[in-house]
Each structure stands twice: as C-alpha cells, then as structure tokens.
Amino acid sequence: MDIPTCSFIAVMPERSADNRVLIGRNYDYIYDISQPAATTYLTYPTGRYVSLGNADIWIGRADGLNEVGLFVAVTALFLPGLKPGLAFWFIVRMLLDRCATVDEGLELLHKVPHAQSRNYMLVDRYGKAVAVEATTDGIEVRFPEDGLLVVTNHAACPSLAGKETFLPPDSPIRYQNLRALAEEHDMIDTQIIKRALGNRETHVCAHGDIAGQPYGTIWSLVGHVDERQLDIADGSPTEPMQYHTISF
C-alpha cells in the first residue's frame, strides 16, 4: 500500500538563531516509485516568479522557494472526499509562480477547487507562516506556536482533527518530536534543523518497508526564505544526508 508521508517545520524570527525565518522539509515515499524521478528544478515561467523546487513527477511541484521569498510545501492528509478539482502538484506550482506572500497564497487556496485533502505550508520573507489543511469543502488555517510551525500527516485544526480516514501511525510522533525543538533549544539554527530532519530514531527521517517495498526520505531541504538558495540532500537508506547548496 502506498502511504506518502512527509514532515516540515518553520522557525519564526523570535526563535531563529539569526533572527531570520528558517524552513526545513523531508519528502518521504517508496524508493522504487519516487527516487528515480526525483528532480530539483529551477523554473523560469514567463511573466511569473522564478522558483527553485522539487518534484518526483514530470509536472507540478511538491515544494519550492520563489524569487520573492515565498516557500511552499505539501504533505499527504487523509481526510474523506474526492471531487473534480486541482491536484496538489498543480496548486504548489501555482502558488510558487503567482504569489509573493502568505496572504496572497491564502487567497489563492481559498479560490481553487481542491480535488482531495492535503496539508500545505506557506512561509514568506516577512515573517508570516501558516499551515493550511485543505479539503474538498474548503480550508482551515493554523499558525505558529512558540515560534514554531510543524506539519506532518494529520489534521491539527480542531474542526478537522480526528476525521482522517487513515492516519500514518508515526505522524503524531514526528509532529511531537519536531515540536519538542522549541523546548530543547532557546534558539534554533540550520544545523539543529538538519540534525532533526536526519534523525531516524524520531521517525522524522523515514526508513523501512511498506508491504515489502523499501520506503523512506527521498529528499530533504533546509533554508532561509530571504535567500535565493536552499540546502538540499538526497535521502539514503544507509547513509546520513549530505546537503548541497543550490542557488538561483
């Protein structure tokens, strides 16, 4: 059974070691399905914003940072409902192409028809971050707590929590372990985020088997939204993640 998961975190300036917005993200899936096609793209859409992002299919994006400092990422959310509408990979690409701020992104997410449920994280260079729990009937929004915003694969907004048709058993574990960074560190920097994203004991860095298929973190990224670059690592079932800086 295909069980897409993923984790991401945003650190607000008041909890960031350099007083700048910091983001981190792991994308997890079945290696044989996702890893061969996983690609980092530098995109120059005509009349739209340039962006650096990742995908494991040939259309759309699963995450990215655009030239005006908006970061967008998506994770699976298993709430009921399937309707005619846009798939998540098109929505992420639209946000990166068209939006400069979280508020602009929220306006777009309110307008587009969502084909199915997904979690979105939007973070901008002005210090605003939101988690959007999108369903076929609309969206719910939540904000950082104690300077951190964490998203995994379950609904955390009160109106949607507990209504999932399926909940990856490690989603609450990953969520709590990333939230714990707020208690473990007064201030958080990129190295702390990289260690957290690479930690297999906390399940944040995925590795295992699903129905006999090897599964785990396909890629990881860390960065500041006010820079036109990201540190990106290929996931590995055996080796620690090695990050490489990609600029645009």
KOLLORO-582663 format. One record per residue (C-alpha): residue number from 1; residue in one letter; y, x, z. Coordinates in Angstrom, 1 decimal, padded with zeros to 4 digits, always signed. Layout:
residues N
+------+------+--------+--------+--------+
! resi ! resn !      y !      x !      z !
+------+------+--------+--------+--------+
!  NUM !    A !      Y !      X !      Z !
...
+------+------+--------+--------+--------+
//
This chain:
residues 248
+------+------+--------+--------+--------+
! resi ! resn !      y !      x !      z !
+------+------+--------+--------+--------+
!    1 !    M ! +000.0 ! +000.0 ! +000.0 !
!    2 !    D ! +003.4 ! +001.3 ! -001.0 !
!    3 !    I ! +005.6 ! +001.5 ! +002.2 !
!    4 !    P ! +009.0 ! +003.0 ! +001.3 !
!    5 !    T ! +010.9 ! +004.2 ! +004.4 !
!    6 !    C ! +014.0 ! +006.4 ! +004.9 !
!    7 !    S ! +016.4 ! +007.4 ! +007.6 !
!    8 !    F ! +020.1 ! +008.2 ! +007.7 !
!    9 !    I ! +022.9 ! +009.0 ! +010.1 !
!   10 !    A ! +026.7 ! +009.2 ! +010.0 !
!   11 !    V ! +028.7 ! +011.1 ! +012.7 !
!   12 !    M ! +032.2 ! +010.0 ! +013.2 !
!   13 !    P ! +035.1 ! +012.5 ! +013.7 !
!   14 !    E ! +035.1 ! +011.9 ! +017.5 !
!   15 !    R ! +031.5 ! +013.2 ! +017.8 !
!   16 !    S ! +031.6 ! +015.8 ! +015.0 !
!   17 !    A ! +032.0 ! +019.4 ! +016.0 !
!   18 !    D ! +034.7 ! +020.0 ! +013.3 !
!   19 !    N ! +036.3 ! +016.5 ! +013.6 !
!   20 !    R ! +035.1 ! +015.6 ! +010.1 !
!   21 !    V ! +032.8 ! +012.8 ! +009.0 !
!   22 !    L ! +029.3 ! +014.1 ! +008.7 !
!   23 !    I ! +026.3 ! +012.4 ! +007.0 !
!   24 !    G ! +022.6 ! +013.1 ! +006.8 !
!   25 !    R ! +019.7 ! +011.3 ! +005.0 !
!   26 !    N ! +016.0 ! +011.6 ! +004.3 !
!   27 !    Y ! +014.3 ! +009.7 ! +001.5 !
!   28 !    D ! +010.6 ! +009.1 ! +002.1 !
!   29 !    Y ! +007.9 ! +007.8 ! -000.3 !
!   30 !    I ! +004.4 ! +008.5 ! -001.7 !
!   31 !    Y ! +004.4 ! +012.1 ! -003.1 !
!   32 !    D ! +002.5 ! +011.3 ! -006.3 !
!   33 !    I ! +004.8 ! +008.4 ! -007.2 !
!   34 !    S ! +008.2 ! +009.8 ! -006.3 !
!   35 !    Q ! +008.1 ! +013.6 ! -006.2 !
!   36 !    P ! +007.5 ! +014.3 ! -009.9 !
!   37 !    A ! +010.6 ! +012.2 ! -010.9 !
!   38 !    A ! +012.9 ! +013.1 ! -008.0 !
!   39 !    T ! +016.1 ! +014.4 ! -009.5 !
!   40 !    T ! +019.6 ! +015.3 ! -008.4 !
!   41 !    Y ! +022.2 ! +014.0 ! -010.8 !
!   42 !    L ! +025.8 ! +014.9 ! -011.5 !
!   43 !    T ! +027.3 ! +011.8 ! -013.1 !
!   44 !    Y ! +030.5 ! +011.5 ! -015.2 !
!   45 !    P ! +030.8 ! +007.8 ! -016.1 !
!   46 !    T ! +033.6 ! +007.0 ! -018.5 !
!   47 !    G ! +036.7 ! +005.7 ! -016.6 !
!   48 !    R ! +034.8 ! +005.7 ! -013.3 !
!   49 !    Y ! +034.3 ! +008.2 ! -010.4 !
!   50 !    V ! +032.3 ! +011.3 ! -010.7 !
!   51 !    S ! +029.4 ! +011.5 ! -008.3 !
!   52 !    L ! +026.5 ! +013.7 ! -007.0 !
!   53 !    G ! +023.4 ! +011.8 ! -006.2 !
!   54 !    N ! +019.6 ! +011.4 ! -006.2 !
!   55 !    A ! +017.0 ! +009.1 ! -007.6 !
!   56 !    D ! +013.3 ! +009.1 ! -008.4 !
!   57 !    I ! +013.5 ! +006.7 ! -011.3 !
!   58 !    W ! +015.5 ! +007.2 ! -014.5 !
!   59 !    I ! +018.1 ! +004.5 ! -013.8 !
!   60 !    G ! +020.5 ! +003.9 ! -010.9 !
!   61 !    R ! +020.7 ! +005.9 ! -007.7 !
!   62 !    A ! +019.2 ! +005.9 ! -004.3 !
!   63 !    D ! +022.1 ! +007.8 ! -002.7 !
!   64 !    G ! +025.2 ! +009.8 ! -003.6 !
!   65 !    L ! +028.7 ! +011.1 ! -002.8 !
!   66 !    N ! +031.5 ! +010.4 ! -005.2 !
!   67 !    E ! +034.6 ! +012.5 ! -006.0 !
!   68 !    V ! +036.9 ! +010.4 ! -003.8 !
!   69 !    G ! +034.7 ! +010.8 ! -000.7 !
!   70 !    L ! +032.6 ! +007.6 ! -000.6 !
!   71 !    F ! +028.9 ! +008.2 ! +000.4 !
!   72 !    V ! +026.3 ! +005.5 ! -000.3 !
!   73 !    A ! +022.6 ! +005.4 ! +000.6 !
!   74 !    V ! +019.9 ! +002.7 ! +000.7 !
!   75 !    T ! +016.7 ! +002.1 ! +002.6 !
!   76 !    A ! +014.0 ! -000.5 ! +002.4 !
!   77 !    L ! +014.4 ! -003.6 ! +004.5 !
!   78 !    F ! +011.6 ! -006.2 ! +004.5 !
!   79 !    L ! +013.3 ! -009.5 ! +005.0 !
!   80 !    P ! +011.9 ! -012.5 ! +003.2 !
!   81 !    G ! +013.3 ! -013.6 ! -000.2 !
!   82 !    L ! +013.3 ! -012.7 ! -003.8 !
!   83 !    K ! +015.9 ! -014.1 ! -006.2 !
!   84 !    P ! +017.4 ! -013.3 ! -009.6 !
!   85 !    G ! +020.0 ! -010.6 ! -009.0 !
!   86 !    L ! +020.6 ! -006.9 ! -009.0 !
!   87 !    A ! +018.1 ! -004.3 ! -007.8 !
!   88 !    F ! +019.2 ! -001.8 ! -005.2 !
!   89 !    W ! +019.3 ! +001.2 ! -007.5 !
!   90 !    F ! +021.9 ! -000.6 ! -009.7 !
!   91 !    I ! +024.0 ! -001.6 ! -006.7 !
!   92 !    V ! +024.1 ! +002.0 ! -005.4 !
!   93 !    R ! +025.3 ! +003.3 ! -008.8 !
!   94 !    M ! +027.9 ! +000.6 ! -009.0 !
!   95 !    L ! +029.3 ! +001.5 ! -005.6 !
!   96 !    L ! +029.5 ! +005.2 ! -006.5 !
!   97 !    D ! +031.1 ! +004.5 ! -009.8 !
!   98 !    R ! +033.6 ! +001.9 ! -008.8 !
!   99 !    C ! +034.5 ! +002.2 ! -005.1 !
!  100 !    A ! +036.7 ! +004.7 ! -003.2 !
!  101 !    T ! +036.5 ! +003.3 ! +000.3 !
!  102 !    V ! +034.1 ! +001.4 ! +002.6 !
!  103 !    D ! +036.3 ! -001.7 ! +002.3 !
!  104 !    E ! +036.1 ! -001.6 ! -001.5 !
!  105 !    G ! +032.3 ! -001.2 ! -001.2 !
!  106 !    L ! +032.0 ! -004.1 ! +001.2 !
!  107 !    E ! +034.0 ! -006.3 ! -001.2 !
!  108 !    L ! +031.5 ! -005.4 ! -004.0 !
!  109 !    L ! +028.5 ! -006.0 ! -001.8 !
!  110 !    H ! +029.8 ! -009.5 ! -000.9 !
!  111 !    K ! +030.1 ! -010.4 ! -004.5 !
!  112 !    V ! +027.0 ! -009.0 ! -006.2 !
!  113 !    P ! +023.8 ! -011.1 ! -006.2 !
!  114 !    H ! +021.1 ! -009.3 ! -004.2 !
!  115 !    A ! +017.6 ! -009.6 ! -005.7 !
!  116 !    Q ! +016.0 ! -008.7 ! -002.4 !
!  117 !    S ! +016.8 ! -007.3 ! +001.1 !
!  118 !    R ! +017.9 ! -003.7 ! +001.6 !
!  119 !    N ! +019.9 ! -001.6 ! +004.1 !
!  120 !    Y ! +022.9 ! +000.2 ! +002.8 !
!  121 !    M ! +025.1 ! +002.8 ! +004.5 !
!  122 !    L ! +028.6 ! +003.3 ! +003.3 !
!  123 !    V ! +030.8 ! +006.1 ! +004.7 !
!  124 !    D ! +034.2 ! +007.2 ! +003.5 !
!  125 !    R ! +036.5 ! +010.2 ! +004.0 !
!  126 !    Y ! +038.9 ! +008.1 ! +006.0 !
!  127 !    G ! +036.5 ! +007.9 ! +009.0 !
!  128 !    K ! +035.0 ! +004.4 ! +008.3 !
!  129 !    A ! +031.3 ! +003.8 ! +008.2 !
!  130 !    V ! +029.2 ! +000.7 ! +008.1 !
!  131 !    A ! +025.6 ! -000.3 ! +007.8 !
!  132 !    V ! +025.1 ! -003.3 ! +005.6 !
!  133 !    E ! +021.9 ! -005.4 ! +006.0 !
!  134 !    A ! +021.8 ! -007.2 ! +002.6 !
!  135 !    T ! +019.6 ! -010.3 ! +002.0 !
!  136 !    T ! +019.3 ! -012.7 ! -000.9 !
!  137 !    D ! +021.6 ! -015.0 ! +001.0 !
!  138 !    G ! +024.4 ! -012.6 ! +001.9 !
!  139 !    I ! +025.1 ! -009.6 ! +004.0 !
!  140 !    E ! +025.6 ! -008.6 ! +007.7 !
!  141 !    V ! +027.6 ! -005.6 ! +008.8 !
!  142 !    R ! +027.4 ! -003.4 ! +011.8 !
!  143 !    F ! +029.5 ! -000.4 ! +012.9 !
!  144 !    P ! +029.0 ! +003.0 ! +014.7 !
!  145 !    E ! +028.2 ! +003.1 ! +018.4 !
!  146 !    D ! +029.2 ! +006.1 ! +020.5 !
!  147 !    G ! +030.4 ! +007.8 ! +017.3 !
!  148 !    L ! +027.1 ! +007.5 ! +015.5 !
!  149 !    L ! +025.7 ! +005.1 ! +012.9 !
!  150 !    V ! +022.0 ! +005.1 ! +012.3 !
!  151 !    V ! +019.9 ! +003.2 ! +009.8 !
!  152 !    T ! +016.1 ! +003.2 ! +009.3 !
!  153 !    N ! +014.0 ! +000.3 ! +008.0 !
!  154 !    H ! +014.5 ! -002.7 ! +010.3 !
!  155 !    A ! +017.3 ! -005.2 ! +010.8 !
!  156 !    A ! +019.6 ! -004.4 ! +013.8 !
!  157 !    C ! +022.2 ! -007.1 ! +013.3 !
!  158 !    P ! +021.4 ! -009.9 ! +015.8 !
!  159 !    S ! +021.3 ! -012.6 ! +013.2 !
!  160 !    L ! +018.5 ! -010.8 ! +011.3 !
!  161 !    A ! +016.7 ! -008.8 ! +013.9 !
!  162 !    G ! +013.0 ! -009.7 ! +014.2 !
!  163 !    K ! +012.9 ! -011.7 ! +011.0 !
!  164 !    E ! +011.2 ! -009.0 ! +008.9 !
!  165 !    T ! +008.0 ! -009.9 ! +007.0 !
!  166 !    F ! +006.9 ! -006.3 ! +007.6 !
!  167 !    L ! +008.2 ! -003.6 ! +009.9 !
!  168 !    P ! +007.2 ! +000.1 ! +009.4 !
!  169 !    P ! +005.8 ! +001.0 ! +012.8 !
!  170 !    D ! +007.8 ! +004.2 ! +013.0 !
!  171 !    S ! +011.2 ! +002.6 ! +012.1 !
!  172 !    P ! +012.3 ! +001.8 ! +015.7 !
!  173 !    I ! +011.0 ! +005.3 ! +016.8 !
!  174 !    R ! +013.1 ! +007.1 ! +014.1 !
!  175 !    Y ! +016.1 ! +004.9 ! +014.9 !
!  176 !    Q ! +015.9 ! +005.7 ! +018.6 !
!  177 !    N ! +015.3 ! +009.4 ! +018.1 !
!  178 !    L ! +018.4 ! +009.7 ! +015.9 !
!  179 !    R ! +020.4 ! +007.6 ! +018.2 !
!  180 !    A ! +019.4 ! +010.0 ! +021.0 !
!  181 !    L ! +021.5 ! +012.7 ! +019.4 !
!  182 !    A ! +024.5 ! +011.0 ! +021.0 !
!  183 !    E ! +023.1 ! +011.6 ! +024.4 !
!  184 !    E ! +021.7 ! +015.1 ! +023.8 !
!  185 !    H ! +024.9 ! +016.6 ! +022.3 !
!  186 !    D ! +028.5 ! +016.2 ! +023.2 !
!  187 !    M ! +029.4 ! +017.2 ! +019.6 !
!  188 !    I ! +027.2 ! +017.3 ! +016.5 !
!  189 !    D ! +027.3 ! +019.7 ! +013.6 !
!  190 !    T ! +025.4 ! +020.1 ! +010.4 !
!  191 !    Q ! +022.7 ! +022.3 ! +011.9 !
!  192 !    I ! +021.9 ! +019.7 ! +014.5 !
!  193 !    I ! +021.6 ! +017.1 ! +011.8 !
!  194 !    K ! +019.3 ! +019.3 ! +009.7 !
!  195 !    R ! +017.0 ! +020.0 ! +012.7 !
!  196 !    A ! +016.8 ! +016.3 ! +013.4 !
!  197 !    L ! +016.0 ! +015.4 ! +009.8 !
!  198 !    G ! +013.4 ! +018.1 ! +009.7 !
!  199 !    N ! +011.6 ! +017.1 ! +012.9 !
!  200 !    R ! +008.1 ! +015.7 ! +012.3 !
!  201 !    E ! +007.4 ! +015.1 ! +015.9 !
!  202 !    T ! +010.0 ! +012.4 ! +016.0 !
!  203 !    H ! +008.8 ! +010.9 ! +012.7 !
!  204 !    V ! +012.2 ! +011.4 ! +011.1 !
!  205 !    C ! +010.7 ! +013.9 ! +008.7 !
!  206 !    A ! +007.8 ! +011.9 ! +007.3 !
!  207 !    H ! +004.4 ! +013.4 ! +006.5 !
!  208 !    G ! +001.0 ! +011.7 ! +006.4 !
!  209 !    D ! -001.2 ! +009.4 ! +004.4 !
!  210 !    I ! -001.0 ! +005.7 ! +003.4 !
!  211 !    A ! -004.2 ! +004.2 ! +002.1 !
!  212 !    G ! -005.4 ! +007.7 ! +001.3 !
!  213 !    Q ! -002.2 ! +008.7 ! -000.6 !
!  214 !    P ! -000.1 ! +011.7 ! +000.7 !
!  215 !    Y ! +003.3 ! +010.5 ! +001.8 !
!  216 !    G ! +006.4 ! +012.0 ! +003.2 !
!  217 !    T ! +010.0 ! +013.1 ! +002.9 !
!  218 !    I ! +010.9 ! +013.6 ! -000.8 !
!  219 !    W ! +014.4 ! +014.9 ! -000.3 !
!  220 !    S ! +016.9 ! +015.4 ! +002.4 !
!  221 !    L ! +020.7 ! +015.8 ! +002.3 !
!  222 !    V ! +023.5 ! +016.7 ! +004.7 !
!  223 !    G ! +027.2 ! +017.0 ! +004.0 !
!  224 !    H ! +030.8 ! +016.2 ! +004.8 !
!  225 !    V ! +032.3 ! +013.3 ! +002.9 !
!  226 !    D ! +035.6 ! +015.1 ! +002.4 !
!  227 !    E ! +033.9 ! +017.9 ! +000.4 !
!  228 !    R ! +032.7 ! +017.6 ! -003.2 !
!  229 !    Q ! +029.3 ! +019.1 ! -002.3 !
!  230 !    L ! +026.0 ! +018.3 ! -000.5 !
!  231 !    D ! +023.3 ! +020.4 ! +001.1 !
!  232 !    I ! +020.1 ! +019.1 ! -000.5 !
!  233 !    A ! +016.5 ! +020.1 ! +000.3 !
!  234 !    D ! +013.2 ! +019.2 ! -001.4 !
!  235 !    G ! +010.7 ! +017.7 ! +001.1 !
!  236 !    S ! +007.5 ! +019.5 ! +001.5 !
!  237 !    P ! +004.2 ! +018.5 ! +003.2 !
!  238 !    T ! +003.7 ! +022.0 ! +004.6 !
!  239 !    E ! +007.0 ! +024.0 ! +004.7 !
!  240 !    P ! +010.3 ! +023.4 ! +006.6 !
!  241 !    M ! +013.0 ! +022.0 ! +004.5 !
!  242 !    Q ! +015.3 ! +024.6 ! +002.8 !
!  243 !    Y ! +018.7 ! +023.3 ! +002.0 !
!  244 !    H ! +020.7 ! +024.4 ! -001.1 !
!  245 !    T ! +024.4 ! +023.7 ! -001.5 !
!  246 !    I ! +025.3 ! +021.8 ! -004.7 !
!  247 !    S ! +028.9 ! +021.4 ! -005.6 !
!  248 !    F ! +030.7 ! +019.2 ! -008.2 !
+------+------+--------+--------+--------+
//
